[in-house]
């Protein structure tokens, strides 16, 4: 960190900052300019005390120089992390396809989608059992019954599953029935939940909060890594902007930003960003072209009767076409689906 | 339009709305629900009077059903517009690359870039002569001298040029020296400038305002079409969001949105969205993968001494690599480089 003092700060204030830096067991390095003093905070320990230093008298600003996360950083681990979920591998030069309905609605529905995903070349199936819906009057999911259905279908079609966990109360039962836990956008900073999810030992799919910065997202991942679980996949799913032609704005530039700062795999969820079916394909291709190592797509055999998010779910036939086109773009950027 | 009355609106208020609709030369169509009345506004004339109807007593909301633009719409012209600029084309199934320095700094600089753009397979040259810089203390451009330089280089390397026009005072001289006029993001709703630029008869590159919706952008384009100038290209260049890892957020989803609503070509400017060199390539590829018909990229022979936007400008060697990779992604989505 660098502490920037106010113009013409008193000697007393500068001394105080130096003392406080040393109390934090860092080394203070003073640089006196013509009108301002700047004090470097040196040390190898993880960044802390920023807010404390900012609050001291005559301090103008405290700048971070190094990243506040360690285990998630590229400096810590230059090589891409590959996350193994059953037979599926997410990360590196692979492009993985995760697909399934927004909500698990019945065995028949899940089975039909699971088979379609398998045939089209998908790698994991998804499905929601406990749904965090905006309105309390919307369908809230089948709960444990849904978990049982996706586990059965997962075994029958031979694809591992990923299911969102929405609270610590349902964590143990969800972990029992699925191969990978998803932390949704609304829970990215539910630190109690993400730490407990990490401790199950299952791979974690961490969605970026819809108003989280890159730094905040990587720090959320750091919580999971810090629990000893390094099987984390980040997911860009769109951010809240003023835009009214999509539900959220897929921040494609987050993909190269994550790759530069972190070794963790990054996938995109174009379905939730688009909110509408016709934008799912172009956003999938854009994500892969920008370097995403996977896409997560909502697929429903009959979207017009879906119990949630009908307008953004693809029918199996359109999903199959999407996989073929994702494959072409993946190859154009030096990656592949298998 | 649909006028939605408040719950239990009075007969008097309903009658008043019907009268006003007829005063606007539309036909009113009344639907009485259990608690609310909805009045349809029917007619083939362009949409107007929305705000007037909204202001009437006991009106809850006025919804637009049809688009408020006509000449720019897909309904008006289903087939893609292809804009010709000298020997270059933008639109349809081709992908065009526009490149050049942020600012024209000297003949030598512009010539070196021009030769590199031509050699790499670029289609148009860009360069700023009058620069709209955020700070009044930043380099403001070479002005008319810059225009003369880009015209000379354009002729010497055999590529048409596009130059931003920032005000009506310099419109005429800019139009004299360039093949296509760019309207920058800050001027998207400078309607006086838009109309005057349209009347030069030159093709226009209209950048989306950094906080403009898709609809507002198409309405700005409608101003130009309404002057009888149909040679118009839209450019997505990033929107203002909370994100701090890029200067602006490239709204890739705007590309399919524009294509659905309008016949005009759409290109992306990844340089201004990224603000940093290493994000230019992934964003350019993402744009083309999402259906963009071109990319506009800033190139400088020596970015570290550039007089503006150094951190986002590519060196010629990286630009050549970018063109080659755009070609691969264009082919993967069924397009080709012109």
Contacts between the chains, C-beta under 8 A, distances in Angstrom:
chain1	res1	chain2	res2	distance
A	211	B	242	6.2
A	213	B	242	7.4
A	213	B	243	6.7
A	213	B	244	5.6
A	213	B	245	7.0
A	214	B	243	7.7
A	214	B	244	7.7
A	214	B	245	4.6
A	215	B	244	7.8
A	215	B	245	7.9
A	239	B	241	6.2
A	239	B	242	7.3
A	239	B	243	6.8
A	239	B	249	7.4
A	240	B	242	7.9
A	241	B	239	6.3
A	241	B	241	4.8
A	241	B	249	6.9
A	241	B	251	7.6
A	242	B	211	6.3
A	242	B	213	7.4
A	242	B	239	7.3
A	242	B	240	7.9
A	243	B	213	6.7
A	243	B	214	7.7
A	243	B	239	6.8
A	243	B	251	6.2
A	243	B	253	7.7
A	243	B	254	7.7
A	244	B	213	5.6
A	244	B	214	7.8
A	244	B	215	7.8
A	245	B	213	7.0
A	245	B	214	4.6
A	245	B	215	7.8
A	245	B	253	7.0
A	245	B	254	7.0
A	245	B	257	4.4
A	246	B	253	4.7
A	246	B	257	7.3
A	249	B	239	7.4
A	249	B	241	6.9
A	249	B	249	6.3
A	249	B	251	5.5
A	249	B	253	6.5
A	250	B	252	6.2
A	250	B	253	6.0
A	251	B	241	7.5
A	251	B	243	6.2
A	251	B	249	5.5
A	252	B	250	6.2
A	252	B	252	5.0
A	252	B	282	7.4
A	252	B	283	6.5
A	252	B	286	4.5
A	253	B	243	7.7
A	253	B	245	7.0
A	253	B	246	4.7
A	253	B	249	6.5
A	253	B	250	6.0
A	253	B	273	6.8
A	253	B	274	6.4
A	253	B	279	5.4
A	253	B	282	7.4
A	253	B	283	5.9
A	254	B	243	7.7
A	254	B	245	7.0
A	255	B	282	6.5
A	256	B	278	6.5
A	256	B	279	5.1
A	256	B	282	4.4
A	256	B	283	7.9
A	257	B	245	4.4
A	257	B	246	7.3
A	257	B	279	7.2
A	260	B	278	6.8
A	273	B	253	6.9
A	274	B	253	6.4
A	278	B	256	6.5
A	278	B	260	6.8
A	279	B	253	5.4
A	279	B	256	5.1
A	279	B	257	7.3
A	282	B	252	7.4
A	282	B	253	7.4
A	282	B	255	6.5
A	282	B	256	4.4
A	282	B	289	7.3
A	282	B	290	4.1
A	282	B	291	5.4
A	283	B	252	6.5
A	283	B	253	5.9
A	283	B	256	7.8
A	283	B	290	6.7
A	285	B	289	3.9
A	285	B	290	6.3
A	285	B	332	8.0
A	285	B	333	6.3
A	286	B	252	4.5
A	286	B	286	4.0
A	286	B	287	7.1
A	286	B	289	4.8
A	286	B	290	4.0
A	287	B	286	7.1
A	288	B	289	7.0
A	289	B	282	7.2
A	289	B	285	3.9
A	289	B	286	4.8
A	289	B	288	7.0
A	289	B	289	3.6
A	289	B	290	8.0
A	289	B	329	5.4
A	290	B	282	4.1
A	290	B	283	6.6
A	290	B	285	6.3
A	290	B	286	4.0
A	290	B	289	7.9
A	291	B	282	5.4
A	325	B	332	7.8
A	325	B	333	7.3
A	328	B	332	4.1
A	328	B	333	7.5
A	329	B	289	5.4
A	329	B	329	6.3
A	329	B	332	4.7
A	329	B	333	6.8
A	331	B	332	7.0
A	332	B	325	7.8
A	332	B	328	4.1
A	332	B	329	4.7
A	332	B	331	7.0
A	332	B	332	3.9
A	333	B	285	6.5
A	333	B	325	7.3
A	333	B	328	7.5
A	333	B	329	6.9
